[in-house]
Amino acid sequence: MTNNLSNTYGEFIQAWRKLLIEYNFIKSCHIDPLPGMINNGMVPQEDLAPFMASNFYLRLGSILDEYLQTFIETNGLRIPKKKYRNSLHGRIEFLSDMNKLKDGGELHRIREKRNDIAHKINAKATWDDFERDLNIIEQELMNHGVIIRRPKYEVLGERKLRKDINEPGVVFGHDFICYIKEDGKVVLEMKWSVKYYDSEHSK
């Protein structure tokens, strides 16, 4: 990416990078408690996945809209108000007609799914939905030269040695740490503790 593009799309690029980091972190950071033990109320990740994936999908749609607005302004394009709406739909239509998009039809599909999640009670996204459409938008960004490649992400987690906790009903505890590397550099980490209770106090 040239310095000029970096300056022009700097705020957008940071939002895109933040989305990638948090997506990889949330999706992959999962350390199971010890088998047979009762922890302090941690919700299984598989139960949270539909909520997290849908939330990330909404963010993806917002980032797409923000990018298209920036692209139009940066390139000095003017949208005819009588022909196109001032909305994500209008921006996709306009850029498609200008042959500025690789696949406007897919972006419309993403827009529609984003709208369904936002406005329909039972609509939701899976991580597979998010990853597929993340890749589609990423290809548009690469086609415009805004990004070159996706960084390499590696998520690692560790459960520390058990520790004694002097509290009623607590058998022992563990400290956990989970962190993500972006091209080999740690960019985000999370630490938390878990207490394991005996059967009487876990009720």
Helices and strands as residue ranges (DSSP letters): H 3-8, H 10-28, H 45-74, H 88-97, H 104-119, H 127-143, E 153-159, E 170-182, E 185-197
